[in-house]
Amino acid sequence: MSSKGTLADLVYWTAEIRQRRDRLSPRVGEAVRVIDRDPARVRTIGKLAGEIGVSAGHLRRCFGRSLGVSPGTYLRWVRVTRSFETLCRDPYVSIQEVAESVGYAECSPLDRCFGDLVGATPRAVREVIRGLAPEDGLEGLLRTAALVDREVGRRERSGSHTGSGRSVDEMIQSGWRERMRRLRDGLAGILVAVLVGLTAGGCPGDEPEPPGEEPGIVIPQQRIAAGRSHTCMVREDAQIVCWGSNWGGMSDPGYQDGYVYEQVSVETNHSCGLRDDGVVVCFGENNHGSLLVPQYQEYTLVAVGMVFTCALRPEGTVDCVGDNEITGVFDMPIPTPTFEQISAGALNVCGLDLDGAVKCWGCETYDHGQCDVPGPEAGPFVQVSSGFYVSTALAEDGTLVSWGQSTTGQQYPEDGDERFRYVSAGAGHSCGIHPDGTVSCWGENEYGEADAPPGEFVQVSAGYNHSCGLRVDGDVLCWGDDSEGQSTPPTDG
């Protein structure tokens, strides 16, 4: 093995957590139960948190206090161990089938997951298993995993590995505290020991979240999007409607044939919608190939930039189409994280990974600092929004962290102590929704784009010179520049 953890340790600790989950706080226990039942079903940590009735930030804190790891990390543990179990049952199964069974559409994310956690590829593990006779039960899995660890390490000829080095019998028979000490020493920080007894203490998971503690339960899919001179939204009947300028047909979604749409994203010359079957449909100008999102692939989110479109796959990888020479958005961060959110600026992309960290890329030609994410001490985050000059992320406590060139004061509101549950970075201004549902905007206000109306909102979108929001009662309001009709929603929308 390389300087990673061991497969045997990973199998052991996921089994320990699974067997003792009833001793966890109710919400952490329920999250563990959902992940264990079907890791392929868990698309994002935000949706997992929403399913059990808490925010992503609250769930991450509870996981950290109860288990010492994030829910995203535990999800990766389960995906690797479940894949290993599948290979033990059928060592001739294709790696593609294994990947799909745990929630990855392709082999490469599973390869990365195995490599990061145990220092071996699924193919290498499968090859070793074919020469073994895997045993049933947890002890059988542990013995097989230990043999795989040893054989892969021998084949790689990488010297002594950094795993525990103890036999499976010792692993099974050793005491709790000794196992925890061995895990800490042996895995060099890659796996974190479960707290002794797996108690629920220190995690307020038994009660509802105190009002105002979190900036919202789940960051919702973007149902309204303000661009340069047009706006699109997903109506209550799940159809897309657009208004404003219609260059190249960017405000004409065409006949939608009764499909259900969940999300919409727009920029200068084109628009895209995400259907509930995961298909992305784009319309408008296609000079840069920005409309050519693969129709055969399933996605969970779409983000539209000035000359490109990016879409997020269920397994957390990103596909981009359009002009890469200008933007560089095809050039993903290395190593590439598993993302649960992405946001497109005019010429760059930012993504939020499963652990609440933000990565930004694509600022190769137009670099205003909007890709210069602050250090990890600034997070973890629950949302990220990238605009033209700045990118802004929402921390777990509802505070904003923004980076880039604040040309017109669009980086932070004047009252730096404000809290938000949703944020949108535009061109020269930004907007956010407070915990009480009211909206504030800051930055450029030449056209009144920062003069947010009163009321309780569930979403807001900051465009170039106008802004739009959805109220809790379903009303759509826009303010700012209306020279192309972009701030005048249709009366039947």
C-alpha positions in Angstrom: 0.0 0.0 0.0 1.0 3.6 -0.4 1.0 6.0 2.5 -2.8 5.8 3.0 -5.0 3.9 5.3 -5.7 0.2 5.1 -8.8 -1.4 3.6 -9.1 -3.6 6.7 -9.2 -0.6 9.0 -11.8 1.1 6.8 -14.0 -2.0 6.8 -13.6 -2.3 10.6 -14.6 1.3 11.4 -17.5 1.5 9.1 -18.9 -1.7 10.7 -18.3 -0.3 14.2 -20.2 2.9 13.3 -23.0 1.0 11.7 -23.4 -1.4 14.6 -23.4 1.4 17.2 -25.4 4.0 15.4 -28.3 3.7 17.8 -26.0 5.2 20.5 -25.5 8.3 18.3 -27.6 11.5 18.5 -30.9 10.8 16.7 -30.0 13.0 13.6 -26.5 11.7 13.2 -27.8 8.2 13.6 -30.5 8.8 11.0 -27.9 10.2 8.6 -25.7 7.1 9.1 -28.8 4.9 8.5 -29.7 6.7 5.3 -26.1 6.5 4.0 -25.7 2.8 5.0 -29.1 1.8 3.5 -28.2 3.1 0.0 -25.1 5.3 -0.6 -26.1 5.7 -4.2 -29.2 7.6 -3.2 -27.3 10.3 -1.3 -26.6 12.9 -4.0 -25.5 15.8 -1.8 -25.0 16.4 1.9 -27.4 19.3 1.7 -30.2 17.0 0.5 -29.3 14.4 3.1 -29.5 17.1 5.8 -32.9 18.3 4.5 -34.2 14.8 4.5 -33.6 14.5 8.2 -34.7 18.0 9.0 -31.5 19.9 9.7 -29.1 22.2 7.8 -26.0 20.9 6.2 -23.9 22.9 8.6 -25.7 21.5 11.6 -25.2 18.0 10.3 -21.5 18.5 9.7 -21.1 19.8 13.3 -23.0 17.0 14.8 -21.0 14.4 12.8 -17.8 16.1 13.9 -18.7 16.0 17.5 -20.1 12.4 17.5 -17.7 10.7 15.0 -14.8 13.0 14.4 -15.4 13.1 10.7 -17.7 14.9 8.2 -20.8 13.2 6.7 -19.1 13.6 3.3 -16.1 11.6 4.6 -18.3 8.9 6.0 -20.2 8.7 2.7 -16.9 8.0 1.0 -16.0 5.4 3.5 -19.2 3.6 2.9 -18.9 3.8 -0.9 -15.4 2.2 -0.7 -16.4 -0.6 1.8 -19.7 -1.3 -0.1 -17.7 -1.6 -3.3 -15.2 -3.9 -1.6 -18.1 -6.1 -0.4 -19.5 -6.2 -4.0 -16.1 -7.3 -5.3 -15.9 -10.0 -2.7 -19.3 -11.4 -3.8 -18.4 -11.2 -7.5 -14.7 -10.6 -8.3 -15.6 -10.6 -12.0 -18.1 -7.8 -11.9 -17.2 -4.7 -13.9 -15.8 -1.7 -12.1 -18.4 0.4 -13.9 -21.2 -1.7 -12.4 -19.6 -1.3 -9.0 -19.3 2.5 -9.4 -22.9 2.8 -10.4 -24.1 0.7 -7.4 -22.6 3.2 -4.9 -23.6 6.4 -6.7 -21.0 7.1 -9.3 -21.8 7.3 -13.0 -18.3 6.6 -14.0 -15.2 4.7 -12.8 -12.9 7.7 -12.3 -14.6 9.1 -9.1 -14.5 5.6 -7.5 -10.9 5.3 -8.5 -10.1 8.6 -6.8 -12.1 7.6 -3.7 -10.2 4.3 -3.4 -6.9 6.0 -4.0 -7.5 8.7 -1.5 -8.6 6.4 1.3 -6.7 3.1 0.8 -4.0 3.9 -1.8 -5.1 1.3 -4.4 -7.5 1.2 -7.3 -10.6 -0.9 -7.4 -9.1 -2.9 -10.3 -6.0 -3.7 -8.2 -8.2 -4.8 -5.3 -10.4 -6.9 -7.7 -7.3 -8.6 -9.2 -6.1 -9.7 -5.7 -9.6 -10.9 -4.7 -9.8 -13.2 -7.7 -6.9 -15.2 -6.3 -8.6 -15.5 -2.9 -11.5 -17.3 -1.4 -13.4 -14.5 0.4 -15.1 -15.5 3.6 -18.6 -14.5 4.8 -19.4 -12.1 7.7 -17.5 -9.2 9.1 -14.5 -11.3 10.2 -14.3 -12.8 6.8 -14.4 -9.4 5.2 -11.6 -8.2 7.5 -9.4 -11.2 6.7 -9.9 -10.7 3.0 -9.2 -7.0 3.3 -6.0 -7.6 5.3 -4.9 -10.1 2.6 -5.7 -7.5 -0.1 -3.7 -4.8 1.9 -0.7 -7.1 2.1 -0.8 -8.3 -1.5 -1.3 -4.9 -3.1 1.5 -3.5 -0.9 3.8 -6.2 -2.1 2.9 -5.7 -5.7 3.4 -2.0 -5.5 6.8 -2.5 -3.9 6.4 0.7 -2.1 8.2 -0.3 1.1 6.5 -0.8 4.4 3.0 0.6 4.4 1.7 2.9 7.1 -1.3 0.8 8.2 -1.6 -1.0 11.5 0.6 -4.0 10.7 -1.4 -6.1 13.1 -3.2 -9.4 12.3 -6.9 -9.5 11.8 -7.3 -11.6 14.9 -5.6 -9.0 16.9 -7.8 -6.4 15.3 -10.9 -8.3 16.3 -9.8 -9.2 19.8 -8.1 -6.0 20.9 -9.8 -3.6 23.3 -11.7 -0.5 22.4 -9.1 2.0 23.6 -6.2 0.1 22.0 -8.0 -0.1 18.7 -8.6 3.7 18.8 -4.9 4.3 19.6 -3.8 1.9 16.8 -6.1 3.6 14.3 -4.8 7.1 15.1 -1.2 5.8 14.9 -1.7 3.6 11.8 -3.7 5.8 9.5 -1.7 9.0 9.9 -4.7 11.2 10.2 -6.6 9.8 7.1 -9.2 8.1 9.3 -10.3 9.7 12.6 -11.1 7.6 15.6 -14.7 7.3 16.6 -15.2 8.8 20.1 -15.2 6.2 22.9 -18.6 4.8 23.4 -20.1 6.8 20.4 -22.1 8.9 22.8 -24.6 11.6 21.8 -23.1 14.0 24.2 -22.1 17.4 22.9 -24.4 17.3 19.9 -27.8 19.1 20.2 -29.3 16.6 17.8 -32.2 15.6 20.0 -34.0 18.9 19.7 -35.0 21.0 16.7 -32.4 23.6 15.7 -32.8 26.8 17.6 -34.3 29.6 15.4 -31.6 31.6 13.8 -28.8 29.1 14.5 -28.5 28.1 10.9 -28.9 30.1 7.7 -31.6 27.8 6.4 -32.1 24.0 6.3 -31.2 23.3 2.7 -29.9 25.7 0.0 -32.7 25.5 -2.5 -32.4 24.8 -6.2 -32.2 28.1 -8.1 -35.7 28.8 -9.3 -35.1 32.4 -10.5 -32.1 33.8 -12.3 -31.3 37.4 -13.4 -28.8 37.8 -16.2 -27.6 40.9 -18.1 -30.8 41.9 -19.8 -33.2 39.0 -19.2 -34.6 36.9 -16.4 -35.9 33.3 -16.2 -37.7 31.4 -13.5 -39.3 28.1 -12.8 -43.0 28.7 -12.3 -45.1 26.9 -9.7 -46.3 24.5 -12.5 -42.6 23.5 -13.0 -42.3 25.2 -16.4 -39.7 27.8 -17.4 -40.8 31.4 -18.3 -38.4 34.2 -19.3 -38.7 37.9 -19.9 -36.6 40.7 -21.1 -34.2 40.7 -24.1 -34.4 37.7 -26.4 -31.1 37.8 -28.2 -30.7 34.5 -30.0 -33.7 33.1 -28.3 -32.3 33.2 -24.8 -35.7 34.1 -23.4 -37.6 31.5 -25.4 -37.5 28.1 -23.8 -39.8 26.8 -26.5 -42.4 24.0 -26.1 -41.6 22.2 -22.9 -43.8 19.2 -23.5 -44.9 19.0 -19.9 -41.5 18.2 -18.5 -40.9 19.1 -14.9 -38.1 21.7 -14.3 -36.3 22.1 -11.0 -33.7 24.8 -11.6 -32.8 27.5 -14.1 -29.5 29.5 -14.7 -28.8 32.4 -17.2 -26.1 34.7 -18.3 -25.5 37.2 -21.1 -26.6 35.3 -24.2 -28.1 31.9 -23.2 -30.2 30.1 -20.5 -30.4 26.5 -19.2 -32.9 24.6 -17.2 -32.6 21.3 -15.3 -35.4 18.8 -15.6 -36.4 16.4 -12.8 -35.0 13.5 -14.9 -31.6 15.1 -14.7 -31.5 16.4 -18.3 -30.2 19.9 -19.0 -32.0 21.9 -21.7 -30.3 25.1 -23.0 -31.5 27.8 -25.3 -30.2 31.0 -26.8 -27.0 31.8 -28.7 -24.6 28.9 -29.3 -21.6 30.7 -30.8 -19.3 29.1 -28.3 -21.0 25.7 -28.0 -22.4 26.7 -24.7 -25.7 24.9 -25.4 -24.1 21.5 -26.1 -24.6 19.9 -22.7 -24.8 16.1 -23.2 -28.4 15.0 -23.3 -27.7 11.4 -22.3 -26.1 12.3 -19.0 -27.9 12.9 -15.7 -27.2 16.1 -13.7 -28.2 17.6 -10.4 -27.4 21.3 -11.1 -26.6 23.6 -14.0 -24.5 26.8 -13.9 -24.4 29.2 -16.9 -21.5 31.6 -17.5 -21.0 34.2 -20.3 -19.5 31.8 -22.9 -19.9 28.4 -21.2 -22.2 26.1 -19.3 -21.2 23.7 -16.5 -23.3 20.9 -15.0 -22.9 18.8 -11.9 -23.2 15.1 -12.1 -24.8 13.1 -9.2 -21.4 11.7 -8.2 -20.1 15.2 -7.7 -18.0 15.6 -10.9 -18.4 18.6 -13.3 -18.9 18.7 -17.1 -18.4 22.0 -18.9 -19.0 23.0 -22.5 -18.3 26.2 -24.4 -15.2 28.3 -24.8 -12.3 27.1 -22.7 -9.7 29.2 -24.4 -11.2 32.4 -22.9 -12.2 30.9 -19.5 -10.2 27.8 -18.7 -13.2 26.3 -16.9 -12.5 22.9 -18.4 -9.3 22.8 -16.3 -10.6 21.5 -13.0 -8.7 21.8 -9.7 -6.1 19.0 -9.0 -7.0 17.0 -7.1 -10.6 17.3 -8.2 -13.0 17.4 -5.2 -16.4 15.8 -5.1 -18.7 18.8 -5.4 -22.3 19.2 -4.1 -22.8 22.7 -5.5 -21.3 24.8 -8.3 -21.8 28.4 -9.3 -20.7 30.1 -12.5 -19.4 33.7 -12.6 -19.2 35.4 -15.9 -15.9 33.7 -16.8 -15.1 31.3 -13.9 -16.7 28.6 -11.7 -16.7 27.9 -8.0 -17.7 24.7 -6.3 -18.6 23.6 -2.8 -17.4 20.1 -1.9 -18.9 17.6 0.5 -16.9 18.9 3.4 -18.0 22.5 2.9 -14.7 23.7 1.3 -14.8 25.9 -1.8 -12.6 25.6 -4.9 -12.7 28.1 -7.8 -11.2 27.9 -11.3 -11.2 29.5 -14.7 -9.7 32.9 -13.9 -7.0 32.5 -16.5 -7.9 35.4 -18.8 -10.1 37.7 -16.6 -8.6 37.4 -13.1 -10.2 39.8 -10.6 -9.2 37.6 -7.7 -12.6 35.9 -7.8 -10.8 32.5 -7.8 -8.6 33.3 -4.8 -10.5 31.4 -2.1 -9.4 32.3 1.4 -7.7 29.5 3.5 -9.6 26.6 5.1 -10.0 28.5 8.3 -12.7 30.6 6.6 -15.0 27.7 6.2 -16.8 25.4 6.2 -19.4 26.8 4.0 -23.0 25.9 3.0 -23.3 27.9 -0.2 -21.1 29.7 -2.8 -22.1 32.2 -5.4 -19.7 33.6 -8.0 -20.3 36.9 -9.8 -18.4 39.0 -12.3 -15.7 40.5 -10.0 -16.2 38.7 -6.7 -17.2 35.3 -5.3 -19.0 35.0 -2.0 -19.6 32.0 0.3 -22.0 31.6 3.1 -20.5 30.2 6.3 -22.4 27.9 8.6 -23.2 30.7 11.0 -24.7 32.8 8.3 -21.7 35.2 7.9 -20.3 36.1 4.4 -16.8 35.5 3.2 -16.1 37.2 -0.1 -13.0 37.5 -2.3 -12.2 39.3 -5.5 -12.2 42.9 -6.7 -14.8 45.0 -4.9 -15.1 47.6 -7.7 -18.4 49.1 -6.4 -18.6 47.7 -2.8 -20.3 44.5 -3.9 -18.1 42.4 -1.6 -19.7 43.1 1.8 -22.7 45.0 3.1 -22.0 48.1 5.1 -23.0 46.3 8.3 -20.4 43.6 8.4 -22.2 41.7 11.2 -25.3 40.9 9.1 -26.3 37.2 8.9 -27.8 35.5 5.8 -29.3 32.2 4.8 -28.8 32.7 1.0 -26.5 34.9 -1.1 -26.2 35.9 -4.8 -23.2 37.7 -6.3 -24.0 39.8 -9.4 -21.8 42.1 -11.5 -21.6 45.3 -9.5 -23.8 44.4 -6.6 -24.8 41.5 -4.5 -27.9 40.4 -2.6 -28.7 38.2 0.4 -31.7 36.8 2.3 -31.6 37.3 6.1 -32.8 34.6 8.5 -36.2 36.4 8.8 -36.6 36.3 5.0 -36.0 40.0 4.3 -33.5 40.9 1.5 -30.6 43.3 1.5 -28.5 44.3 -1.5 -25.2 46.2 -1.5 -22.8 47.7 -4.1 -23.6 49.5 -7.3 -27.1 51.1 -7.3 -27.2 53.3 -10.4 -30.5 51.7 -11.6 -31.9 50.9 -8.1 -30.7 47.3 -8.3 -29.6 47.4 -4.6 -33.0 48.9 -3.4 -34.6 45.6 -2.3 -38.3 45.8 -1.6 -39.8 44.7 1.7 -41.3 41.3 2.3 -40.3 37.8 3.1 -38.3 36.0 0.3 -37.2 32.5 -0.3 -34.8 33.3 -3.2 -33.0 36.2 -4.7 -30.8 36.7 -7.8 -28.5 39.6 -8.5 -27.9 40.2 -12.2 -25.9 42.9 -13.9 -28.0 46.0 -13.3 -31.2 44.4 -11.9 -32.3 41.9 -9.2 -35.2 39.6 -8.8 -36.6 37.6 -6.0 -39.3 35.0 -5.1 -41.5 35.8 -2.1 -42.9 33.1 0.2 -46.3 33.7 -1.2 -45.1 32.9 -4.7 -45.0 36.5 -6.0 -42.1 37.5 -8.2 -40.5 40.9 -7.8 -37.7 42.6 -9.8 -36.0 45.9 -9.2 -33.4 47.9 -11.1 -32.7 48.4 -14.8 -35.8 47.6 -16.9 -34.6 48.9 -20.3 -35.1 45.5 -21.9 -38.1 44.5 -19.8 -35.9 42.3 -17.6 -37.5 43.7 -14.4 -41.1 43.2 -15.6 -42.2 39.7 -14.9 -45.2 38.4 -17.0 -48.5 38.8 -15.1 -49.3 35.1 -15.6 -45.8 34.0 -14.4 
